[in-house]
Amino acid sequence: MGHQDKGLVLLHGAPMVAHVARRLAPQVGRLIISANRHAERYAQYGTVVADGEPALGEFQGPLVGLAAGLATASAAASASASTATSTADVDWVVAVPCDTPFLPHDLATRLIAAADSAQAPLAYAMAGGQRHAACMALRPSLLPDLRAYLLAGERKVGLWQARVGGVAASFDDAPDAFMNVNTPEELAVAERCAGFAS
C-alpha cells in the first residue's frame, strides 16, 4: 500500500477504519484508536491517542500503540471510578488492527471467553492454523509488563503474548474474518469479498 495510511484507504467507498469500527463498536464500550497521523479523520470513529511513550519513539509498531490504548483505557476507568460515574471498571481491552475489515461480530465475546476459561490475562485469535496476534483481548493490568518489554527494545507481538501467558481463541469457523489488507492486490480481493454483509 506504499506509504498510505491503511486505515484511511477506501474499501467499498468508506475508509477501512469505518468498516472495522462498524464491526467492533457494538462489541465494546468505547473505541480508542491509536494513530500518529490524521487524528482529525480518525476522531469520527473513536477517541484518538498517539503513541504516548516518548522514550519509545513514534511508529514503533503495534505494541506501542497498544500501550497507548491501554494507558488511555486505564486512565478513563480510574477517572470514572473516582467520580462514581461508572458502575464497572475496564476489565478487558480488545485490540484489532485497522486493516481487518471483516472481523467477527462476536470477536470480543469469544476472545474474553477463551481467556477466562484458561484463567489467562490475554487471548489472541487463531483461525485455520494461523495466529492473528494483533486481534486480542487483554487485561489492562498487563500495561506495566508491556511497557517494560518495550523499554527493553522488544517489539514482537507473539513473543510478548507468550511471555504473559496468552492463549489462543479458536475462530476456525471464520478463517476469512481475519483477512488483512496490506497490498493493492489484497484490497482488490477485499472489494470483491462477499463478507461485507453485516
KEFIVO-790415 format. One record per atom (N, C-alpha, C): residue number from 1; x, y negated, z; atom name. Coordinates in pm, 1 decimal, m for minus. Layout:
# KEFIVO-790415
NODE   nr        px        py        pz  atom
NODE  NUM         X         Y         Z    CA
...
END
This chain:
# KEFIVO-790415
NODE   nr        px        py        pz  atom
NODE    1      82.3     118.6       0.0     N
NODE    1       0.0       0.0       0.0    CA
NODE    1      87.5    m126.0       0.0     C
NODE    2     216.1    m107.4     m25.1     N
NODE    2     305.0    m222.9     m27.4    CA
NODE    2     312.4    m287.5     109.1     C
NODE    3     304.8    m417.1     111.2     N
NODE    3     310.2    m490.7     238.1    CA
NODE    3     173.4    m543.9     276.9     C
NODE    4      67.9    m482.5     223.6     N
NODE    4     m66.5    m525.8     258.2    CA
NODE    4    m100.3    m486.4     401.8     C
NODE    5    m184.8    m565.2     463.3     N
NODE    5    m237.3    m532.2     595.4    CA
NODE    5    m346.0    m428.5     572.5     C
NODE    6    m317.0    m302.2     604.7     N
NODE    6    m407.8    m193.1     568.0    CA
NODE    6    m548.6    m209.6     622.7     C
NODE    7    m560.6    m265.3     740.2     N
NODE    7    m693.6    m282.7     796.9    CA
NODE    7    m781.5    m376.3     716.2     C
NODE    8    m719.8    m460.4     635.0     N
NODE    8    m794.8    m557.9     555.6    CA
NODE    8    m808.5    m518.1     409.3     C
NODE    9    m751.3    m404.7     371.2     N
NODE    9    m768.3    m354.6     235.5    CA
NODE    9    m915.2    m317.6     215.8     C
NODE   10    m970.9    m357.8     102.9     N
NODE   10   m1112.7    m332.8      77.0    CA
NODE   10   m1137.0    m187.3      38.3     C
NODE   11   m1240.4    m131.8      97.5     N
NODE   11   m1287.1       3.4      68.7    CA
NODE   11   m1438.7      m3.6      61.5     C
NODE   12   m1493.0      33.8     m48.9     N
NODE   12   m1637.8      21.7     m68.9    CA
NODE   12   m1685.9    m120.2     m39.7     C
NODE   13   m1605.5    m219.1     m78.4     N
NODE   13   m1644.5    m359.2     m67.6    CA
NODE   13   m1627.5    m423.5      68.5     C
NODE   14   m1572.1    m350.9     165.1     N
NODE   14   m1552.7    m406.4     300.1    CA
NODE   14   m1412.1    m370.4     347.9     C
NODE   15   m1354.3    m454.1     435.3     N
NODE   15   m1221.6    m420.4     488.5    CA
NODE   15   m1225.1    m285.4     561.1     C
NODE   16   m1116.4    m212.3     551.6     N
NODE   16   m1110.7     m81.0     614.8    CA
NODE   16   m1143.0     m88.5     763.6     C
NODE   17   m1098.6    m195.6     830.4     N
NODE   17   m1127.3    m209.7     973.1    CA
NODE   17   m1277.5    m214.9     999.5     C
NODE   18   m1354.6    m266.7     905.7     N
NODE   18   m1500.3    m272.6     923.9    CA
NODE   18   m1558.7    m131.7     929.3     C
NODE   19   m1507.8     m41.5     845.9     N
NODE   19   m1556.3      96.7     846.2    CA
NODE   19   m1518.2     167.0     976.4     C
NODE   20   m1394.9     144.3    1021.0     N
NODE   20   m1350.2     205.1    1146.9    CA
NODE   20   m1432.9     150.7    1263.6     C
NODE   21   m1453.9      19.7    1266.3     N
NODE   21   m1533.4     m41.3    1374.0    CA
NODE   21   m1676.8      10.7    1372.7     C
NODE   22   m1733.6      27.3    1255.4     N
NODE   22   m1871.4      78.4    1244.2    CA
NODE   22   m1881.3     218.8    1302.0     C
NODE   23   m1778.0     298.9    1281.9     N
NODE   23   m1778.2     435.9    1335.1    CA
NODE   23   m1753.4     438.8    1485.9     C
NODE   24   m1662.1     355.2    1532.6     N
NODE   24   m1618.0     364.8    1671.9    CA
NODE   24   m1702.9     283.3    1769.1     C
NODE   25   m1751.5     168.9    1728.0     N
NODE   25   m1823.7      79.0    1819.8    CA
NODE   25   m1937.7     145.9    1896.7     C
NODE   26   m2020.3     229.5    1834.5     N
NODE   26   m2128.9     292.6    1911.8    CA
NODE   26   m2080.4     392.5    2017.1     C
NODE   27   m1952.6     430.0    2010.3     N
NODE   27   m1898.5     532.4    2099.5    CA
NODE   27   m1825.9     475.1    2220.4     C
NODE   28   m1798.0     345.8    2218.6     N
NODE   28   m1717.6     284.3    2324.1    CA
NODE   28   m1786.0     158.3    2376.7     C
NODE   29   m1739.7     111.1    2490.2     N
NODE   29   m1797.8      m8.4    2549.6    CA
NODE   29   m1747.7    m137.6    2488.2     C
NODE   30   m1626.9    m134.2    2431.5     N
NODE   30   m1565.0    m255.7    2379.3    CA
NODE   30   m1457.8    m218.5    2278.1     C
NODE   31   m1447.1    m296.2    2171.0     N
NODE   31   m1341.7    m274.7    2072.9    CA
NODE   31   m1227.5    m372.7    2098.4     C
NODE   32   m1107.0    m320.2    2111.2     N
NODE   32    m985.6    m400.8    2124.2    CA
NODE   32    m899.4    m366.1    2003.5     C
NODE   33    m858.7    m466.4    1929.6     N
NODE   33    m782.6    m444.1    1806.5    CA
NODE   33    m641.9    m499.6    1823.2     C
NODE   34    m544.2    m414.3    1804.1     N
NODE   34    m404.9    m456.7    1807.5    CA
NODE   34    m367.0    m504.4    1668.0     C
NODE   35    m334.0    m632.7    1656.7     N
NODE   35    m296.4    m690.1    1527.2    CA
NODE   35    m195.5    m801.4    1548.6     C
NODE   36     m87.8    m798.1    1472.7     N
NODE   36      15.4    m901.3    1483.8    CA
NODE   36       2.9   m1008.9    1377.4     C
NODE   37     m94.1    m995.4    1290.3     N
NODE   37    m121.3   m1097.2    1189.1    CA
NODE   37    m268.9   m1092.1    1152.9     C
NODE   38    m317.4   m1198.8    1094.4     N
NODE   38    m457.8   m1211.5    1053.1    CA
NODE   38    m555.7   m1192.6    1169.4     C
NODE   39    m517.8   m1239.7    1285.7     N
NODE   39    m601.5   m1222.6    1405.5    CA
NODE   39    m741.5   m1278.3    1386.1     C
NODE   40    m752.5   m1391.4    1316.7     N
NODE   40    m883.7   m1452.7    1297.1    CA
NODE   40    m975.6   m1362.8    1214.4     C
NODE   41    m921.4   m1288.1    1122.3     N
NODE   41   m1004.2   m1198.0    1041.1    CA
NODE   41   m1044.9   m1073.9    1120.7     C
NODE   42    m952.7   m1023.9    1203.0     N
NODE   42    m985.6    m907.1    1284.6    CA
NODE   42   m1082.5    m941.5    1397.6     C
NODE   43   m1084.1   m1065.8    1439.6     N
NODE   43   m1165.2   m1106.2    1555.4    CA
NODE   43   m1314.0   m1083.0    1534.9     C
NODE   44   m1358.5   m1075.0    1412.4     N
NODE   44   m1501.9   m1049.9    1390.9    CA
NODE   44   m1541.9    m906.1    1423.8     C
NODE   45   m1442.0    m820.0    1449.9     N
NODE   45   m1471.8    m681.0    1481.6    CA
NODE   45   m1444.3    m643.5    1627.1     C
NODE   46   m1374.2    m729.9    1701.4     N
NODE   46   m1343.9    m699.1    1840.2    CA
NODE   46   m1245.0    m798.4    1897.4     C
NODE   47   m1203.9    m773.4    2019.8     N
NODE   47   m1103.4    m856.2    2085.4    CA
NODE   47    m967.1    m823.8    2026.3     C
NODE   48    m896.3    m924.4    1978.8     N
NODE   48    m767.0    m902.6    1914.8    CA
NODE   48    m654.6    m929.5    2013.7     C
NODE   49    m559.6    m837.3    2019.5     N
NODE   49    m440.1    m855.1    2101.4    CA
NODE   49    m317.9    m830.7    2014.2     C
NODE   50    m215.4    m910.1    2036.1     N
NODE   50     m87.4    m888.0    1968.5    CA
NODE   50      m0.1    m803.2    2059.5     C
NODE   51     105.2    m746.9    2004.2     N
NODE   51     199.0    m671.6    2087.2    CA
NODE   51     243.6    m761.6    2200.7     C
NODE   52     223.8    m716.2    2323.8     N
NODE   52     241.0    m804.1    2437.1    CA
NODE   52     368.7    m788.9    2516.6     C
NODE   53     461.5    m710.4    2472.1     N
NODE   53     585.0    m687.4    2545.7    CA
NODE   53     700.9    m754.2    2471.0     C
NODE   54     739.7    m875.3    2507.5     N
NODE   54     848.1    m943.6    2435.7    CA
NODE   54     976.7    m860.9    2428.8     C
NODE   55    1003.6    m782.1    2530.1     N
NODE   55    1126.0    m701.2    2531.4    CA
NODE   55    1123.8    m593.3    2423.7     C
NODE   56    1004.7    m560.5    2374.0     N
NODE   56     993.0    m455.3    2274.3    CA
NODE   56     997.2    m508.1    2132.4     C
NODE   57     968.1    m634.7    2113.0     N
NODE   57     962.4    m691.7    1979.2    CA
NODE   57     828.9    m664.1    1913.1     C
NODE   58     809.9    m724.2    1796.5     N
NODE   58     685.4    m705.3    1722.0    CA
NODE   58     705.1    m599.0    1615.5     C
NODE   59     593.3    m546.0    1566.2     N
NODE   59     592.0    m448.7    1457.6    CA
NODE   59     679.5    m327.3    1490.6     C
NODE   60     665.0    m275.9    1611.3     N
NODE   60     746.1    m163.7    1656.7    CA
NODE   60     669.4     m32.1    1660.6     C
NODE   61     559.0     m25.6    1590.7     N
NODE   61     485.9      99.5    1581.0    CA
NODE   61     361.3     104.1    1665.7     C
NODE   62     287.2     213.5    1650.1     N
NODE   62     155.7     222.8    1713.7    CA
NODE   62     157.0     226.7    1865.9     C
NODE   63     261.5     280.7    1925.8     N
NODE   63     262.0     286.7    2072.3    CA
NODE   63     273.5     148.9    2136.9     C
NODE   64     340.6      56.4    2071.0     N
NODE   64     349.9     m79.2    2125.0    CA
NODE   64     212.1    m145.0    2120.6     C
NODE   65     140.0    m125.2    2010.7     N
NODE   65       3.3    m175.7    2001.6    CA
NODE   65     m87.9    m108.3    2103.6     C
NODE   66     m67.2      21.4    2124.1     N
NODE   66    m145.9      94.1    2223.9    CA
NODE   66    m120.8      37.0    2363.2     C
NODE   67       4.2       5.9    2394.4     N
NODE   67      36.6     m52.4    2525.3    CA
NODE   67     m34.4    m186.2    2543.4     C
NODE   68     m38.0    m268.3    2438.6     N
NODE   68    m108.0    m397.5    2446.9    CA
NODE   68    m257.7    m376.4    2469.5     C
NODE   69    m315.1    m279.1    2400.9     N
NODE   69    m457.1    m248.9    2419.0    CA
NODE   69    m487.3    m195.3    2557.9     C
NODE   70    m402.6    m106.4    2607.6     N
NODE   70    m421.6     m52.9    2743.3    CA
NODE   70    m411.8    m163.7    2847.3     C
NODE   71    m315.7    m254.1    2830.2     N
NODE   71    m300.0    m364.8    2925.1    CA
NODE   71    m423.7    m453.4    2924.3     C
NODE   72    m478.3    m479.2    2807.0     N
NODE   72    m598.8    m563.2    2796.0    CA
NODE   72    m718.4    m494.2    2859.4     C
NODE   73    m734.7    m364.6    2831.5     N
NODE   73    m847.0    m290.2    2890.3    CA
NODE   73    m835.2    m284.4    3042.1     C
NODE   74    m714.9    m262.4    3091.8     N
NODE   74    m693.3    m255.2    3236.9    CA
NODE   74    m719.0    m390.0    3303.2     C
NODE   75    m672.3    m497.9    3240.4     N
NODE   75    m693.1    m632.1    3296.3    CA
NODE   75    m841.0    m667.3    3298.4     C
NODE   76    m912.8    m632.0    3192.9     N
NODE   76   m1056.3    m661.2    3187.5    CA
NODE   76   m1132.7    m582.9    3294.2     C
NODE   77   m1092.3    m456.5    3315.1     N
NODE   77   m1158.1    m374.9    3417.4    CA
NODE   77   m1133.0    m432.3    3556.1     C
NODE   78   m1010.6    m476.7    3580.6     N
NODE   78    m977.0    m535.4    3711.0    CA
NODE   78   m1054.9    m664.2    3734.4     C
NODE   79   m1064.9    m747.4    3632.2     N
NODE   79   m1139.0    m873.4    3645.2    CA
NODE   79   m1285.7    m847.0    3670.4     C
NODE   80   m1343.3    m749.0    3599.1     N
NODE   80   m1484.2    m716.5    3618.9    CA
NODE   80   m1509.3    m662.8    3758.4     C
NODE   81   m1418.7    m578.6    3806.3     N
NODE   81   m1435.7    m521.0    3939.9    CA
NODE   81   m1427.4    m628.3    4047.3     C
NODE   82   m1337.8    m725.6    4028.2     N
NODE   82   m1321.6    m828.0    4130.8    CA
NODE   82   m1437.1    m927.4    4133.3     C
NODE   83   m1508.5    m940.7    4021.0     N
NODE   83   m1622.9   m1032.6    4018.8    CA
NODE   83   m1755.1    m958.4    4028.9     C
NODE   84   m1747.7    m827.6    4042.6     N
NODE   84   m1866.2    m743.3    4056.7    CA
NODE   84   m1961.4    m756.8    3939.4     C
NODE   85   m1907.1    m780.0    3819.0     N
NODE   85   m1994.4    m789.8    3702.1    CA
NODE   85   m2004.9    m657.4    3628.8     C
NODE   86   m1927.2    m559.4    3670.6     N
NODE   86   m1929.9    m429.9    3604.2    CA
NODE   86   m1957.4    m322.4    3707.4     C
NODE   87   m2030.8    m220.0    3664.7     N
NODE   87   m2060.1    m111.0    3756.8    CA
NODE   87   m1960.6       3.3    3744.4     C
NODE   88   m1873.4      m3.4    3644.9     N
NODE   88   m1777.0     105.9    3627.4    CA
NODE   88   m1643.3      51.7    3579.5     C
NODE   89   m1536.9     114.8    3626.4     N
NODE   89   m1404.1      82.2    3576.4    CA
NODE   89   m1385.3     149.1    3440.5     C
NODE   90   m1280.0     112.2    3373.0     N
NODE   90   m1245.7     176.8    3247.1    CA
NODE   90   m1174.2     307.3    3280.7     C
NODE   91   m1241.0     418.9    3256.6     N
NODE   91   m1182.0     549.4    3284.7    CA
NODE   91   m1098.9     600.6    3167.8     C
NODE   92   m1141.0     566.6    3046.6     N
NODE   92   m1076.1     615.6    2925.6    CA
NODE   92   m1063.6     503.9    2824.2     C
NODE   93    m959.2     509.9    2745.6     N
NODE   93    m942.6     423.9    2628.9    CA
NODE   93    m930.8     517.7    2509.6     C
NODE   94   m1006.6     489.3    2404.8     N
NODE   94    m999.8     567.5    2281.7    CA
NODE   94    m926.0     482.9    2179.1     C
NODE   95    m822.9     539.7    2119.3     N
NODE   95    m740.8     467.3    2021.9    CA
NODE   95    m744.5     539.2    1887.7     C
NODE   96    m755.6     458.7    1782.5     N
NODE   96    m753.9     511.6    1646.0    CA
NODE   96    m680.5     412.2    1556.7     C
NODE   97    m623.4     458.0    1446.2     N
NODE   97    m560.5     364.6    1352.4    CA
NODE   97    m665.2     299.4    1262.0     C
NODE   98    m628.3     187.1    1203.3     N
NODE   98    m722.1     111.3    1120.1    CA
NODE   98    m739.3     170.5     981.0     C
NODE   99    m666.7     277.5     949.8     N
NODE   99    m674.6     334.1     815.4    CA
NODE   99    m741.4     471.4     812.7     C
NODE  100    m831.3     495.8     908.9     N
NODE  100    m906.3     621.8     914.7    CA
NODE  100   m1056.1     590.4     910.6     C
NODE  101   m1110.4     561.8     792.7     N
NODE  101   m1248.3     512.8     783.9    CA
NODE  101   m1357.9     617.2     800.8     C
NODE  102   m1324.7     744.8     809.0     N
NODE  102   m1426.1     849.4     815.5    CA
NODE  102   m1434.1     917.4     951.9     C
NODE  103   m1393.5     851.0    1057.3     N
NODE  103   m1389.3     910.1    1190.9    CA
NODE  103   m1521.9     975.2    1229.7     C
NODE  104   m1516.4    1084.9    1306.2     N
NODE  104   m1640.7    1149.5    1351.6    CA
NODE  104   m1722.3    1057.2    1442.2     C
NODE  105   m1851.9    1070.7    1433.2     N
NODE  105   m1941.6     989.7    1516.7    CA
NODE  105   m1937.1    1031.6    1663.1     C
NODE  106   m1879.1    1148.7    1691.3     N
NODE  106   m1867.5    1197.5    1829.5    CA
NODE  106   m1720.9    1208.0    1873.8     C
NODE  107   m1634.1    1131.2    1809.1     N
NODE  107   m1490.6    1136.8    1838.1    CA
NODE  107   m1461.0    1115.7    1986.2     C
NODE  108   m1511.7    1006.9    2042.9     N
NODE  108   m1481.3     973.3    2182.6    CA
NODE  108   m1528.0    1082.8    2277.8     C
NODE  109   m1649.2    1127.9    2259.8     N
NODE  109   m1705.1    1231.0    2347.9    CA
NODE  109   m1621.5    1357.8    2345.3     C
NODE  110   m1581.3    1399.1    2227.2     N
NODE  110   m1507.1    1524.0    2215.0    CA
NODE  110   m1363.9    1511.2    2265.9     C
NODE  111   m1299.4    1398.4    2240.8     N
NODE  111   m1164.7    1379.2    2293.6    CA
NODE  111   m1165.7    1379.5    2446.3     C
NODE  112   m1258.3    1304.3    2503.7     N
NODE  112   m1266.0    1295.4    2650.4    CA
NODE  112   m1302.9    1430.5    2711.2     C
NODE  113   m1393.8    1503.8    2647.0     N
NODE  113   m1432.8    1635.8    2697.2    CA
NODE  113   m1313.3    1731.0    2696.4     C
NODE  114   m1232.0    1726.2    2592.0     N
NODE  114   m1113.5    1813.2    2585.6    CA
NODE  114   m1014.9    1779.0    2696.4     C
NODE  115    m993.2    1650.7    2719.2     N
NODE  115    m901.9    1609.0    2825.5    CA
NODE  115    m957.0    1648.4    2962.1     C
NODE  116   m1084.8    1621.3    2985.3     N
NODE  116   m1147.0    1656.7    3113.2    CA
NODE  116   m1139.0    1807.3    3138.6     C
NODE  117   m1169.3    1885.8    3037.0     N
NODE  117   m1168.7    2031.1    3050.7    CA
NODE  117   m1031.1    2083.4    3091.9     C
NODE  118    m926.6    2021.4    3038.9     N
NODE  118    m789.7    2063.7    3070.6    CA
NODE  118    m730.0    1986.8    3187.7     C
NODE  119    m808.6    1897.1    3246.0     N
NODE  119    m760.4    1807.8    3351.0    CA
NODE  119    m633.9    1735.4    3307.1     C
NODE  120    m638.0    1688.5    3182.3     N
NODE  120    m524.0    1618.1    3123.3    CA
NODE  120    m555.2    1468.7    3114.7     C
NODE  121    m452.3    1384.7    3115.6     N
NODE  121    m475.3    1241.3    3108.2    CA
NODE  121    m489.6    1189.5    2964.2     C
NODE  122    m477.4    1280.6    2865.9     N
NODE  122    m478.7    1238.3    2726.7    CA
NODE  122    m517.9    1356.0    2638.8     C
NODE  123    m596.5    1326.9    2534.9     N
NODE  123    m626.5    1426.8    2431.9    CA
NODE  123    m614.2    1359.8    2296.9     C
NODE  124    m561.4    1434.1    2200.3     N
NODE  124    m546.4    1384.7    2064.1    CA
NODE  124    m622.2    1478.7    1970.1     C
NODE  125    m656.4    1429.6    1853.7     N
NODE  125    m733.0    1508.2    1757.8    CA
NODE  125    m644.7    1607.8    1683.6     C
NODE  126    m702.1    1725.3    1658.8     N
NODE  126    m636.1    1829.7    1580.5    CA
NODE  126    m742.9    1886.8    1486.7     C
NODE  127    m712.2    1888.1    1357.0     N
NODE  127    m810.0    1939.1    1259.8    CA
NODE  127    m737.8    2015.3    1150.1     C
NODE  128    m785.1    2135.3    1122.3     N
NODE  128    m726.2    2215.4    1016.6    CA
NODE  128    m578.6    2241.8    1036.5     C
NODE  129    m535.8    2256.8    1161.5     N
NODE  129    m396.4    2282.8    1191.6    CA
NODE  129    m307.5    2159.4    1187.5     C
NODE  130    m365.5    2043.7    1161.4     N
NODE  130    m287.3    1920.2    1155.1    CA
NODE  130    m317.1    1832.3    1275.8     C
NODE  131    m210.8    1783.9    1337.3     N
NODE  131    m222.7    1694.9    1452.7    CA
NODE  131    m245.3    1551.9    1403.6     C
NODE  132    m344.3    1487.0    1459.8     N
NODE  132    m373.1    1346.7    1429.1    CA
NODE  132    m346.9    1267.3    1556.9     C
NODE  133    m219.2    1251.9    1586.4     N
NODE  133    m175.7    1196.8    1714.2    CA
NODE  133    m225.1    1055.5    1739.1     C
NODE  134    m246.4     978.0    1634.4     N
NODE  134    m289.7     839.1    1654.0    CA
NODE  134    m436.2     828.3    1694.3     C
NODE  135    m510.3     937.3    1684.5     N
NODE  135    m650.7     939.8    1729.8    CA
NODE  135    m652.5    1008.5    1865.8     C
NODE  136    m671.0     930.1    1970.1     N
NODE  136    m657.9     985.5    2104.7    CA
NODE  136    m749.9     916.4    2204.8     C
NODE  137    m773.9     985.0    2314.7     N
NODE  137    m838.4     926.2    2432.5    CA
NODE  137    m738.3     942.5    2545.8     C
NODE  138    m720.6     836.0    2624.1     N
NODE  138    m621.6     843.5    2731.1    CA
NODE  138    m664.5     759.2    2850.2     C
NODE  139    m609.7     795.5    2963.4     N
NODE  139    m635.3     722.0    3087.1    CA
NODE  139    m551.3     593.8    3088.0     C
NODE  140    m609.8     481.8    3127.2     N
NODE  140    m532.4     357.7    3138.5    CA
NODE  140    m416.3     368.6    3237.2     C
NODE  141    m424.2     462.1    3330.1     N
NODE  141    m315.6     480.4    3427.8    CA
NODE  141    m185.4     526.8    3362.7     C
NODE  142    m189.6     563.1    3234.9     N
NODE  142     m67.4     603.5    3164.3    CA
NODE  142      17.0     484.2    3119.7     C
NODE  143     m34.6     363.4    3135.2     N
NODE  143      37.2     245.7    3086.6    CA
NODE  143     179.2     232.7    3143.4     C
NODE  144     203.6     248.1    3273.4     N
NODE  144     341.5     235.6    3321.9    CA
NODE  144     437.5     335.6    3256.9     C
NODE  145     391.8     459.3    3238.5     N
NODE  145     476.6     558.9    3174.7    CA
NODE  145     502.5     521.5    3028.9     C
NODE  146     400.1     473.3    2960.9     N
NODE  146     416.1     432.3    2821.5    CA
NODE  146     514.4     315.9    2809.9     C
NODE  147     503.2     218.8    2898.4     N
NODE  147     597.4     105.7    2895.3    CA
NODE  147     741.3     152.9    2918.3     C
NODE  148     760.4     242.7    3013.5     N
NODE  148     894.8     293.7    3041.0    CA
NODE  148     949.9     368.4    2919.4     C
NODE  149     867.2     447.3    2855.3     N
NODE  149     906.0     521.0    2735.6    CA
NODE  149     949.6     424.6    2624.9     C
NODE  150     870.5     320.3    2604.5     N
NODE  150     901.6     221.8    2500.9    CA
NODE  150    1027.2     142.3    2534.2     C
NODE  151    1042.1     103.3    2660.0     N
NODE  151    1160.5      27.0    2700.2    CA
NODE  151    1288.7     110.1    2688.4     C
NODE  152    1273.7     242.6    2689.8     N
NODE  152    1388.9     331.1    2670.2    CA
NODE  152    1423.7     345.5    2521.5     C
NODE  153    1345.9     277.4    2436.6     N
NODE  153    1374.1     279.8    2293.0    CA
NODE  153    1300.6     387.4    2215.4     C
NODE  154    1216.2     461.1    2281.9     N
NODE  154    1142.5     568.9    2215.7    CA
NODE  154    1019.4     513.4    2144.6     C
NODE  155     980.2     577.4    2031.6     N
NODE  155     863.9     531.8    1956.0    CA
NODE  155     776.5     646.3    1905.0     C
NODE  156     819.4     771.5    1922.8     N
NODE  156     745.5     884.7    1866.6    CA
NODE  156     619.9     915.1    1947.7     C
NODE  157     506.4     906.6    1880.4     N
NODE  157     376.8     923.7    1946.0    CA
NODE  157     362.7    1064.1    2003.6     C
NODE  158     386.3    1166.0    1922.0     N
NODE  158     368.2    1304.2    1966.6    CA
NODE  158     458.2    1341.7    2082.8     C
NODE  159     580.1    1291.8    2081.9     N
NODE  159     673.6    1320.6    2190.3    CA
NODE  159     622.0    1261.3    2321.7     C
NODE  160     571.5    1137.9    2316.8     N
NODE  160     518.1    1077.3    2437.9    CA
NODE  160     394.0    1151.6    2485.5     C
NODE  161     306.7    1189.0    2392.7     N
NODE  161     186.2    1262.6    2431.7    CA
NODE  161     221.5    1393.4    2501.2     C
NODE  162     320.5    1463.7    2450.6     N
NODE  162     364.3    1588.4    2514.6    CA
NODE  162     422.3    1560.3    2652.8     C
NODE  163     497.8    1454.9    2663.3     N
NODE  163     562.0    1417.7    2790.0    CA
NODE  163     459.7    1393.6    2901.5     C
NODE  164     344.2    1334.8    2866.0     N
NODE  164     244.0    1303.8    2969.2    CA
NODE  164     139.7    1413.9    2984.5     C
NODE  165     155.3    1524.7    2912.2     N
NODE  165      63.0    1637.0    2926.6    CA
NODE  165     m59.9    1627.9    2839.8     C
NODE  166     m47.8    1564.1    2724.1     N
NODE  166    m160.6    1553.8    2632.7    CA
NODE  166    m201.2    1690.1    2577.7     C
NODE  167    m330.2    1703.7    2546.7     N
NODE  167    m384.2    1828.3    2491.7    CA
NODE  167    m456.3    1799.5    2360.8     C
NODE  168    m471.1    1903.7    2280.9     N
NODE  168    m540.2    1891.1    2152.6    CA
NODE  168    m690.7    1906.2    2171.1     C
NODE  169    m764.7    1826.4    2096.9     N
NODE  169    m910.0    1841.0    2087.7    CA
NODE  169    m939.6    1888.6    1946.4     C
NODE  170   m1007.0    2000.1    1934.9     N
NODE  170   m1030.9    2059.9    1803.3    CA
NODE  170   m1142.5    1988.6    1727.7     C
NODE  171   m1110.5    1953.7    1604.2     N
NODE  171   m1207.2    1898.0    1510.7    CA
NODE  171   m1202.3    1977.9    1381.0     C
NODE  172   m1186.8    2110.8    1394.2     N
NODE  172   m1177.6    2195.5    1275.9    CA
NODE  172   m1303.3    2189.9    1190.6     C
NODE  173   m1413.9    2149.3    1250.1     N
NODE  173   m1538.9    2136.5    1175.0    CA
NODE  173   m1543.8    2007.4    1092.8     C
NODE  174   m1445.6    1919.2    1110.5     N
NODE  174   m1446.4    1790.0    1041.1    CA
NODE  174   m1305.9    1749.0     995.7     C
NODE  175   m1236.2    1833.8     919.7     N
NODE  175   m1097.7    1801.2     884.4    CA
NODE  175   m1084.1    1675.1     799.3     C
NODE  176   m1182.3    1645.4     716.5     N
NODE  176   m1174.0    1526.7     630.8    CA
NODE  176   m1199.7    1396.9     706.5     C
NODE  177   m1249.9    1407.3     827.7     N
NODE  177   m1280.7    1287.0     906.3    CA
NODE  177   m1155.9    1208.3     942.5     C
NODE  178   m1040.6    1271.4     935.5     N
NODE  178    m916.3    1205.5     976.2    CA
NODE  178    m829.8    1163.9     857.5     C
NODE  179    m890.9    1161.8     739.4     N
NODE  179    m817.9    1114.1     621.8    CA
NODE  179    m771.2     972.3     649.3     C
NODE  180    m640.2     950.4     633.2     N
NODE  180    m593.5     813.3     647.2    CA
NODE  180    m545.7     764.1     511.9     C
NODE  181    m559.0     635.2     491.9     N
NODE  181    m535.5     574.3     362.1    CA
NODE  181    m403.6     497.0     366.9     C
NODE  182    m301.2     556.1     305.6     N
NODE  182    m167.7     495.2     308.0    CA
NODE  182    m117.3     451.7     171.2     C
NODE  183    m179.7     500.8      65.5     N
NODE  183    m131.9     472.7     m69.9    CA
NODE  183    m249.1     431.7    m158.2     C
NODE  184    m220.9     368.0    m271.4     N
NODE  184    m328.7     336.4    m366.0    CA
NODE  184    m402.3     462.7    m412.6     C
NODE  185    m329.9     573.3    m424.6     N
NODE  185    m393.8     698.0    m466.0    CA
NODE  185    m492.5     747.4    m360.0     C
NODE  186    m453.2     737.8    m233.6     N
NODE  186    m544.5     778.1    m125.4    CA
NODE  186    m663.3     683.8    m116.3     C
NODE  187    m642.0     556.9    m146.3     N
NODE  187    m753.0     462.0    m148.9    CA
NODE  187    m852.6     499.5    m257.9     C
NODE  188    m802.7     541.5    m373.1     N
NODE  188    m891.2     583.7    m482.4    CA
NODE  188    m972.1     706.1    m441.3     C
NODE  189    m908.3     800.4    m371.8     N
NODE  189    m980.3     918.3    m323.0    CA
NODE  189   m1087.0     876.4    m222.7     C
NODE  190   m1051.8     786.0    m132.0     N
NODE  190   m1148.0     738.8     m31.0    CA
NODE  190   m1266.6     669.0     m96.8     C
NODE  191   m1242.1     595.4    m204.1     N
NODE  191   m1351.3     527.7    m276.3    CA
NODE  191   m1450.6     629.1    m331.2     C
NODE  192   m1400.8     745.4    m371.1     N
NODE  192   m1487.7     848.0    m427.8    CA
NODE  192   m1548.6     939.5    m322.3     C
NODE  193   m1497.9     930.6    m201.7     N
NODE  193   m1536.2    1025.1     m96.4    CA
NODE  193   m1684.3    1012.7     m60.9     C
NODE  194   m1746.3    1127.2     m47.1     N
NODE  194   m1886.9    1130.5      m8.4    CA
NODE  194   m1904.8    1108.7     140.3     C
NODE  195   m1794.3    1100.5     215.9     N
NODE  195   m1801.5    1086.2     359.7    CA
NODE  195   m1850.0     952.6     408.4     C
NODE  196   m1887.6     862.7     317.3     N
NODE  196   m1931.4     731.8     362.0    CA
NODE  196   m2076.2     729.6     406.3     C
NODE  197   m2143.8     842.5     401.7     N
NODE  197   m2279.2     845.6     456.7    CA
NODE  197   m2269.4     822.5     605.4     C
NODE  198   m2348.3     732.5     656.4     N
NODE  198   m2346.1     703.4     800.7    CA
NODE  198   m2390.8     825.3     873.0     C
END
